[in-house]
Amino acid sequence: MNWKEELVLQFRNMTIDKTIISKAMQNFVDVFNKNLDKYNIKNIRAITDLNEYIDIKFYKKVCIKYTDNNVTFILFNKDGIEQNISIKLSIAKKVGGYFLQYINTEERNPKLKAFIDENIIDGILQDLFELNEEVISIK
């Protein structure tokens, strides 16, 4: 993206499109369950309401909380205990983009994204699981 295009982005109408998040949630569940079937793993299934959670029975649950300008992704363990690291996606109107902020990590600088698509949301979910696993293994 050139600098003139980046300059223009600050003037666009900024929203967080819930349909993109819903599609990414459904894709996660579909691929996860397909892999469970591929390896003949029973008694575990992922489900979603396409809005507020992805629940992997007997393992973890991702809760998604929305406000007007933010979406926060929070991971809970199988006992319903909130894990250390969460990820917040915020509208950054002044720069015409979106900030990804990693809560309770050494990563203090928010990452700036020009656009939000299913791949970005999938990356957030991946980071949420991986970063919380790192915290568990360090303890």
TORKOL-4160 file (C-alpha; in steps of 0.2 Angstrom, whole numbers, padded with zeros to 4 digits, m for minus):
139
<pt num="1" X="0000" Y="0000" Z="0000"/>
<pt num="2" X="0007" Y="0017" Z="m0004"/>
<pt num="3" X="0008" Y="0032" Z="0007"/>
<pt num="4" X="m0006" Y="0041" Z="m0002"/>
<pt num="5" X="m0018" Y="0027" Z="0000"/>
<pt num="6" X="m0013" Y="0025" Z="0019"/>
<pt num="7" X="m0016" Y="0044" Z="0021"/>
<pt num="8" X="m0034" Y="0042" Z="0014"/>
<pt num="9" X="m0038" Y="0027" Z="0025"/>
<pt num="10" X="m0041" Y="0039" Z="0040"/>
<pt num="11" X="m0056" Y="0047" Z="0032"/>
<pt num="12" X="m0066" Y="0030" Z="0029"/>
<pt num="13" X="m0080" Y="0025" Z="0040"/>
<pt num="14" X="m0072" Y="0013" Z="0053"/>
<pt num="15" X="m0082" Y="m0002" Z="0060"/>
<pt num="16" X="m0079" Y="m0019" Z="0066"/>
<pt num="17" X="m0089" Y="m0031" Z="0054"/>
<pt num="18" X="m0096" Y="m0045" Z="0065"/>
<pt num="19" X="m0100" Y="m0055" Z="0049"/>
<pt num="20" X="m0081" Y="m0057" Z="0046"/>
<pt num="21" X="m0079" Y="m0063" Z="0064"/>
<pt num="22" X="m0093" Y="m0075" Z="0063"/>
<pt num="23" X="m0086" Y="m0082" Z="0047"/>
<pt num="24" X="m0069" Y="m0084" Z="0055"/>
<pt num="25" X="m0077" Y="m0093" Z="0070"/>
<pt num="26" X="m0087" Y="m0105" Z="0059"/>
<pt num="27" X="m0072" Y="m0109" Z="0048"/>
<pt num="28" X="m0062" Y="m0112" Z="0064"/>
<pt num="29" X="m0075" Y="m0124" Z="0070"/>
<pt num="30" X="m0077" Y="m0133" Z="0054"/>
<pt num="31" X="m0059" Y="m0136" Z="0051"/>
<pt num="32" X="m0056" Y="m0141" Z="0069"/>
<pt num="33" X="m0070" Y="m0154" Z="0069"/>
<pt num="34" X="m0064" Y="m0160" Z="0052"/>
<pt num="35" X="m0047" Y="m0163" Z="0059"/>
<pt num="36" X="m0055" Y="m0172" Z="0074"/>
<pt num="37" X="m0064" Y="m0183" Z="0061"/>
<pt num="38" X="m0048" Y="m0186" Z="0051"/>
<pt num="39" X="m0039" Y="m0192" Z="0066"/>
<pt num="40" X="m0054" Y="m0202" Z="0073"/>
<pt num="41" X="m0054" Y="m0192" Z="0089"/>
<pt num="42" X="m0071" Y="m0194" Z="0098"/>
<pt num="43" X="m0079" Y="m0185" Z="0113"/>
<pt num="44" X="m0072" Y="m0168" Z="0108"/>
<pt num="45" X="m0081" Y="m0156" Z="0097"/>
<pt num="46" X="m0081" Y="m0138" Z="0094"/>
<pt num="47" X="m0097" Y="m0127" Z="0093"/>
<pt num="48" X="m0100" Y="m0109" Z="0090"/>
<pt num="49" X="m0115" Y="m0097" Z="0092"/>
<pt num="50" X="m0107" Y="m0087" Z="0078"/>
<pt num="51" X="m0107" Y="m0072" Z="0089"/>
<pt num="52" X="m0100" Y="m0073" Z="0107"/>
<pt num="53" X="m0091" Y="m0090" Z="0109"/>
<pt num="54" X="m0082" Y="m0105" Z="0102"/>
<pt num="55" X="m0083" Y="m0119" Z="0114"/>
<pt num="56" X="m0071" Y="m0134" Z="0112"/>
<pt num="57" X="m0080" Y="m0147" Z="0124"/>
<pt num="58" X="m0069" Y="m0153" Z="0138"/>
<pt num="59" X="m0054" Y="m0142" Z="0133"/>
<pt num="60" X="m0056" Y="m0123" Z="0130"/>
<pt num="61" X="m0068" Y="m0109" Z="0127"/>
<pt num="62" X="m0065" Y="m0093" Z="0117"/>
<pt num="63" X="m0077" Y="m0079" Z="0122"/>
<pt num="64" X="m0079" Y="m0064" Z="0112"/>
<pt num="65" X="m0085" Y="m0047" Z="0119"/>
<pt num="66" X="m0090" Y="m0033" Z="0108"/>
<pt num="67" X="m0092" Y="m0014" Z="0112"/>
<pt num="68" X="m0094" Y="0000" Z="0099"/>
<pt num="69" X="m0075" Y="0002" Z="0095"/>
<pt num="70" X="m0068" Y="m0014" Z="0102"/>
<pt num="71" X="m0068" Y="m0033" Z="0101"/>
<pt num="72" X="m0060" Y="m0043" Z="0115"/>
<pt num="73" X="m0055" Y="m0062" Z="0113"/>
<pt num="74" X="m0053" Y="m0071" Z="0129"/>
<pt num="75" X="m0048" Y="m0089" Z="0132"/>
<pt num="76" X="m0055" Y="m0100" Z="0146"/>
<pt num="77" X="m0049" Y="m0117" Z="0151"/>
<pt num="78" X="m0060" Y="m0132" Z="0153"/>
<pt num="79" X="m0064" Y="m0127" Z="0171"/>
<pt num="80" X="m0071" Y="m0110" Z="0166"/>
<pt num="81" X="m0055" Y="m0101" Z="0172"/>
<pt num="82" X="m0050" Y="m0086" Z="0162"/>
<pt num="83" X="m0033" Y="m0088" Z="0155"/>
<pt num="84" X="m0019" Y="m0075" Z="0157"/>
<pt num="85" X="m0018" Y="m0068" Z="0139"/>
<pt num="86" X="m0032" Y="m0059" Z="0129"/>
<pt num="87" X="m0032" Y="m0050" Z="0113"/>
<pt num="88" X="m0041" Y="m0034" Z="0110"/>
<pt num="89" X="m0045" Y="m0028" Z="0092"/>
<pt num="90" X="m0049" Y="m0009" Z="0092"/>
<pt num="91" X="m0054" Y="0004" Z="0079"/>
<pt num="92" X="m0039" Y="0017" Z="0077"/>
<pt num="93" X="m0049" Y="0031" Z="0069"/>
<pt num="94" X="m0034" Y="0043" Z="0069"/>
<pt num="95" X="m0023" Y="0032" Z="0058"/>
<pt num="96" X="m0038" Y="0024" Z="0048"/>
<pt num="97" X="m0034" Y="0006" Z="0054"/>
<pt num="98" X="m0036" Y="m0006" Z="0068"/>
<pt num="99" X="m0025" Y="m0010" Z="0083"/>
<pt num="100" X="m0022" Y="m0027" Z="0089"/>
<pt num="101" X="m0017" Y="m0026" Z="0108"/>
<pt num="102" X="m0010" Y="m0041" Z="0117"/>
<pt num="103" X="m0016" Y="m0040" Z="0135"/>
<pt num="104" X="m0004" Y="m0047" Z="0149"/>
<pt num="105" X="0010" Y="m0051" Z="0137"/>
<pt num="106" X="0028" Y="m0043" Z="0135"/>
<pt num="107" X="0021" Y="m0037" Z="0118"/>
<pt num="108" X="0017" Y="m0019" Z="0123"/>
<pt num="109" X="0016" Y="m0011" Z="0106"/>
<pt num="110" X="m0001" Y="m0013" Z="0097"/>
<pt num="111" X="0000" Y="m0020" Z="0080"/>
<pt num="112" X="m0008" Y="m0009" Z="0067"/>
<pt num="113" X="m0019" Y="m0017" Z="0053"/>
<pt num="114" X="m0026" Y="m0008" Z="0038"/>
<pt num="115" X="m0040" Y="m0020" Z="0036"/>
<pt num="116" X="m0049" Y="m0034" Z="0046"/>
<pt num="117" X="m0053" Y="m0050" Z="0036"/>
<pt num="118" X="m0055" Y="m0068" Z="0041"/>
<pt num="119" X="m0037" Y="m0072" Z="0040"/>
<pt num="120" X="m0033" Y="m0058" Z="0053"/>
<pt num="121" X="m0047" Y="m0065" Z="0065"/>
<pt num="122" X="m0039" Y="m0083" Z="0062"/>
<pt num="123" X="m0022" Y="m0076" Z="0067"/>
<pt num="124" X="m0030" Y="m0069" Z="0083"/>
<pt num="125" X="m0037" Y="m0085" Z="0087"/>
<pt num="126" X="m0021" Y="m0094" Z="0084"/>
<pt num="127" X="m0011" Y="m0081" Z="0094"/>
<pt num="128" X="m0024" Y="m0083" Z="0108"/>
<pt num="129" X="m0021" Y="m0102" Z="0110"/>
<pt num="130" X="m0002" Y="m0102" Z="0107"/>
<pt num="131" X="0002" Y="m0087" Z="0119"/>
<pt num="132" X="m0008" Y="m0095" Z="0133"/>
<pt num="133" X="0000" Y="m0112" Z="0130"/>
<pt num="134" X="0017" Y="m0103" Z="0132"/>
<pt num="135" X="0012" Y="m0095" Z="0148"/>
<pt num="136" X="0006" Y="m0112" Z="0155"/>
<pt num="137" X="0022" Y="m0121" Z="0150"/>
<pt num="138" X="0033" Y="m0107" Z="0158"/>
<pt num="139" X="0023" Y="m0109" Z="0175"/>
